[in-house]
Amino acid sequence: MGDPYLDILPLHDWLAPRWKKLLIAGPCGAESPDQVIQTARGIAASGKASVFRAGVWKPRTRPGAFEGKGEEALGWLQQVKKETGLLTTVEVANAQHTELALKYGVDILWIGARTTVNPFTVQEIADALSGTDIPVLVKNPVNPDLHLWIGALERINRAGIKKLAAIHRGFSTAIPTQYRNAPLWEIPIGLKSQFPQLPVICDPSHIAGKRELLHDAAQRALDLHFDGLMIETHIHPDKALSDAQQQITPAQLEKFLDELVVREAVSDDRQFTHMLQTLREVIDEIDDDLLRALSRRMEIVEQIGEFKHEHNVTILQIDRWLEILSTRTATGEKLGIDKDIVAELCQLLHKASIRRQTEIMKGLQEKSK
């Protein structure tokens, strides 16, 4: 296998935003013809959304919950497009869903987080898409695994789909956070770093899980230069059959968008450009100093490894590690650095030190045989 590669078209070649960014909006689930069309009318009235979303098949954790209306609801989406002019998108979880969505003329498909985790299912969907050019959006997997996300994108791309984008909807983690799904922004940033041409859309509804947290998640995504937002919107959110707490009304959606700040990626101001370049040069010098310091640190780590081997002492010294963690975070706090950042840095350095000392001890042990 070679390096990851995606042959895709720029977003503006196949999907034009009507707002400052691409906006996809609609209910978590398509529940009834009236609920769908009323919601779509409200969304279309603002003129800001490009795509109407609705869950037709709802993968639920336990049986008995609302699992969507299935094929019947696809007809409702046809009516939405006919009446409002909005493009339509639905989640497909298998090849049968894909074939039905194509049959009913759905404009865009998305692959959900529960499906992205299964390469076999993604491949079945990719096979069903072969020979089409329908756009596909791929949500991140439930678990924080960048390679799994990339793999799903590659499978769809290799089926010939060049109208491709990713959706960041947060991750399930063992550590509880204020959000329904931990954003772990470094993962979509890592995805964008590998594929600068790949559009990445944020789903703050699933990240937040609650209406009151929606703005913060969406604003963060915009500040990180995401290409668009997917916002769950329902004509009567509190009566929604699924994910009621994270949905907003079409009227709230318009107000919500007006309160978001959409920043430019670049500035034409010469003074700003000059000052930014100057500050970046300072950062470059500091980074160079940091790397040189890290190199010196690793040289000392190697000496310690040799010294421990010579005196038959274990690599891990738990008391010393706890001392480092405590003193460095305390020093960092005095310097105005968040203790979590310092702790994470210490853990990275400690991991590298353990690995290097292990290599040294192994080498010296083999040499002594």
C-alpha positions in Angstrom: 0.0 0.0 0.0 1.3 3.5 -0.9 0.7 6.7 0.8 -3.0 7.8 1.2 -4.3 9.6 -2.0 -7.6 11.1 -2.9 -8.5 12.2 -6.4 -11.3 14.6 -5.8 -13.0 17.7 -7.2 -12.9 21.0 -5.4 -16.1 21.6 -3.4 -17.2 24.7 -5.4 -17.1 22.6 -8.6 -20.1 20.5 -7.4 -21.8 22.3 -4.6 -22.3 26.0 -4.3 -22.8 27.6 -0.8 -25.7 30.0 -0.5 -24.4 31.3 2.9 -20.8 32.3 3.7 -20.0 28.6 4.1 -21.8 25.4 2.9 -24.9 24.8 5.0 -26.7 21.5 5.3 -29.8 21.6 7.5 -32.7 19.4 8.4 -34.2 17.0 11.0 -32.4 14.2 12.6 -35.1 11.9 11.2 -37.8 12.2 8.6 -40.9 11.4 10.7 -43.9 12.4 8.6 -44.6 14.2 5.3 -45.9 17.3 7.1 -42.9 17.5 9.5 -40.4 17.1 6.6 -42.0 19.7 4.2 -42.7 22.3 7.0 -39.1 22.0 8.2 -37.8 22.3 4.6 -40.0 25.4 3.9 -38.6 27.1 7.0 -35.0 26.3 6.1 -35.5 27.4 2.5 -37.1 30.7 3.5 -33.7 32.1 4.8 -32.0 31.3 1.5 -28.9 30.2 3.4 -29.0 26.4 3.2 -27.8 24.5 0.1 -28.8 21.0 1.2 -31.7 19.5 3.1 -30.8 16.5 5.3 -33.0 14.0 6.9 -32.4 10.5 8.4 -34.5 8.0 6.5 -32.8 4.9 8.1 -31.9 5.5 11.7 -29.3 3.2 13.3 -30.2 3.0 17.0 -28.3 1.4 19.8 -31.3 -0.6 21.1 -34.4 -2.0 19.3 -37.8 -0.3 19.8 -36.5 3.3 19.3 -37.5 5.2 16.2 -35.5 3.7 13.3 -36.8 5.9 10.5 -39.5 5.5 7.9 -37.3 4.0 5.2 -38.2 4.0 1.6 -41.5 5.8 2.2 -39.6 8.9 3.4 -37.5 9.1 0.2 -40.7 10.2 -1.6 -41.1 13.0 0.9 -37.6 14.2 0.0 -38.5 14.3 -3.7 -41.3 16.7 -2.7 -38.9 18.8 -0.7 -36.6 19.3 -3.7 -39.5 20.0 -6.1 -41.1 22.6 -3.8 -38.0 24.3 -2.3 -35.2 23.7 -4.8 -33.0 22.4 -1.9 -30.7 19.5 -2.7 -31.3 16.4 -0.6 -29.1 14.1 1.4 -29.6 11.0 3.4 -27.5 8.6 5.4 -26.9 5.1 3.8 -25.7 2.3 6.0 -25.6 -0.5 3.4 -25.7 -1.3 -0.3 -29.5 -1.6 -0.3 -30.0 1.8 1.2 -27.6 3.2 -1.5 -29.5 1.6 -4.3 -32.8 2.9 -3.0 -31.4 6.5 -2.5 -30.2 6.4 -6.1 -33.5 5.2 -7.4 -35.4 8.1 -5.7 -32.9 10.7 -7.0 -31.3 11.7 -3.7 -28.7 14.3 -4.6 -26.0 13.5 -2.0 -25.3 10.5 0.3 -23.6 10.4 3.6 -22.0 7.5 5.4 -22.6 7.6 9.2 -20.1 7.1 12.0 -21.4 3.6 12.8 -20.8 2.5 9.3 -17.4 4.1 8.8 -16.0 1.8 11.4 -16.7 -1.3 9.2 -14.5 -1.5 6.1 -16.6 -4.4 4.7 -19.8 -2.4 4.8 -18.1 0.7 3.4 -16.7 -1.4 0.5 -20.2 -2.8 -0.2 -21.5 0.8 -0.4 -18.6 1.7 -2.7 -19.4 -1.2 -5.0 -23.0 -0.1 -5.2 -21.8 3.4 -6.1 -19.5 2.2 -8.9 -20.5 3.9 -12.2 -22.2 6.8 -10.6 -20.9 10.3 -9.8 -23.2 11.1 -6.9 -21.4 13.2 -4.1 -20.7 11.3 -0.9 -19.9 12.7 2.6 -18.1 10.4 5.0 -18.5 11.0 8.8 -15.7 10.2 11.1 -15.8 6.8 12.8 -17.3 6.6 16.3 -13.9 5.9 17.8 -11.0 8.3 17.3 -9.2 6.5 14.5 -7.9 8.8 11.7 -6.7 5.8 9.6 -10.1 4.3 9.7 -11.6 7.6 8.5 -9.1 7.9 5.7 -9.7 4.2 4.7 -13.4 4.8 4.2 -12.7 7.9 2.1 -10.3 6.0 0.0 -12.7 3.1 -0.6 -15.4 5.5 -1.8 -12.9 7.5 -3.9 -11.6 4.3 -5.6 -15.2 3.5 -6.7 -14.9 6.6 -8.9 -16.5 9.1 -6.6 -14.6 12.4 -7.0 -17.3 14.6 -5.4 -16.2 13.7 -1.9 -16.1 15.4 1.5 -15.6 14.5 5.2 -17.9 15.3 8.1 -16.5 15.8 11.6 -19.2 14.8 14.2 -17.0 14.1 17.2 -15.9 10.9 18.9 -16.9 8.5 21.7 -14.2 8.4 24.4 -13.8 6.8 27.7 -13.3 10.2 29.4 -16.7 12.2 29.7 -16.8 15.7 28.5 -19.4 18.5 28.4 -20.1 17.4 24.8 -22.1 14.4 23.6 -19.1 13.5 21.4 -15.6 14.8 22.1 -14.5 17.1 19.3 -10.8 16.0 19.4 -10.1 18.8 16.9 -6.6 17.5 16.2 -8.0 14.5 14.3 -9.9 16.5 11.6 -6.9 18.9 11.5 -4.7 15.8 10.9 -7.1 14.7 8.1 -7.0 18.2 6.5 -3.2 18.2 6.8 -2.9 15.0 4.8 -5.5 16.1 2.2 -5.6 19.9 1.9 -8.0 19.6 -1.1 -10.6 17.6 0.9 -13.6 19.6 2.1 -14.3 19.0 5.8 -17.7 19.9 7.1 -18.5 20.0 10.8 -21.7 18.5 12.4 -21.8 20.6 15.7 -25.2 19.1 16.5 -23.7 15.7 17.2 -20.7 17.1 18.8 -22.7 19.3 21.2 -25.7 17.0 21.9 -27.4 20.1 23.5 -28.7 23.3 21.9 -26.8 25.5 24.4 -23.5 24.1 23.3 -24.2 24.3 19.6 -22.8 27.8 19.0 -19.4 27.1 20.7 -18.8 23.9 18.6 -19.9 25.6 15.4 -17.8 28.7 16.0 -14.7 26.6 16.8 -15.1 24.8 13.5 -15.4 28.0 11.6 -12.4 29.4 13.3 -10.5 26.3 12.2 -11.5 27.0 8.6 -13.9 24.2 8.1 -15.8 24.3 4.8 -19.3 24.1 6.1 -21.8 23.1 8.8 -24.5 20.4 9.1 -27.1 21.6 11.6 -30.0 19.4 12.7 -33.2 21.5 12.3 -36.7 20.5 13.1 -40.0 22.3 12.9 -40.9 21.1 16.5 -37.5 20.0 18.1 -39.0 19.2 21.5 -41.4 16.7 19.8 -38.7 15.1 17.7 -38.6 11.3 17.8 -34.8 11.2 18.0 -32.1 13.6 19.3 -34.6 16.2 20.4 -32.1 18.1 22.7 -29.7 19.0 19.9 -32.1 20.2 17.2 -33.3 23.8 16.6 -36.1 25.4 14.7 -35.7 27.0 11.3 -36.2 30.4 12.9 -33.5 29.6 15.5 -31.2 28.4 12.7 -31.3 31.8 11.0 -30.6 33.6 14.2 -27.9 31.1 15.1 -26.1 31.7 11.7 -26.3 35.4 12.1 -24.5 35.1 15.5 -21.6 33.1 14.1 -18.4 34.9 13.0 -17.0 33.7 9.7 -13.4 34.8 9.3 -11.3 35.1 6.2 -8.5 32.6 5.5 -6.2 35.5 4.3 -6.1 39.2 4.5 -5.1 41.8 1.9 -4.0 44.2 4.6 -0.2 44.8 4.0 0.5 45.8 7.6 -1.3 42.6 8.9 0.6 40.4 6.4 4.0 42.0 7.4 3.3 41.6 11.1 2.1 38.0 10.8 5.2 37.1 8.8 7.4 38.7 11.5 5.6 36.9 14.3 5.9 33.6 12.4 9.6 34.1 12.0 9.9 34.5 15.8 7.9 31.2 16.2 10.3 29.5 13.7 13.3 30.6 15.8 11.6 29.4 19.0 10.8 26.1 17.4 14.4 25.7 16.3 15.5 26.3 19.9 13.0 23.8 21.2 14.2 21.1 18.7 17.8 21.7 19.7 16.9 21.4 23.4 15.0 18.2 22.7 18.0 16.8 20.9 20.2 17.6 23.9 17.6 16.0 26.2 17.6 12.8 24.2 21.4 12.7 24.4 21.1 12.7 28.2 18.3 10.1 28.0 20.7 7.8 26.1 23.4 8.3 28.8 20.8 7.5 31.5 19.9 4.3 29.6 23.5 3.2 29.4 24.0 4.0 33.1 20.9 2.0 34.1 22.1 -1.0 32.1 25.5 -0.8 33.7 24.0 -0.9 37.2 21.2 -3.3 36.3 18.4 -0.8 37.1 14.9 -0.8 35.6 14.0 1.6 32.9 10.8 2.9 34.5 11.3 4.8 37.7 7.8 5.6 38.8 8.7 8.0 41.6 10.9 10.0 39.2 8.2 10.1 36.6 5.6 11.4 39.1 8.1 14.0 40.2 8.6 15.2 36.7 4.9 15.4 36.0 4.2 17.3 39.2 7.1 19.8 39.0 6.7 20.5 35.3 3.0 21.1 35.4 3.5 23.4 38.5 6.2 25.4 36.7 4.1 25.5 33.6 1.2 27.0 35.5 3.5 29.7 37.0 4.4 30.6 33.4 0.8 30.8 32.3 0.7 27.4 30.4 -2.3 25.2 30.9 -1.4 22.2 33.0 -3.1 19.8 30.6 -0.8 20.9 27.8 2.3 20.5 30.0 1.1 17.1 31.1 0.5 15.9 27.5 4.0 17.2 26.5 5.6 15.4 29.5 3.8 12.2 28.5 5.1 12.4 25.0 8.6 13.0 26.2 8.4 10.2 28.7 7.2 7.8 26.1 10.0 8.7 23.8 12.5 8.4 26.7 11.2 4.9 27.6 11.4 3.8 24.0 14.9 5.1 23.5 16.2 3.6 26.8 14.6 0.2 25.8 16.4 0.3 22.5 19.7 1.1 24.2 19.4 -1.6 26.8 18.4 -4.2 24.2 21.4 -3.2 22.0 23.8 -3.4 24.9 22.3 -6.7 26.1 22.8 -8.3 22.7 26.3 -6.9 22.4 27.2 -8.5 25.8 26.1 -12.0 24.6 
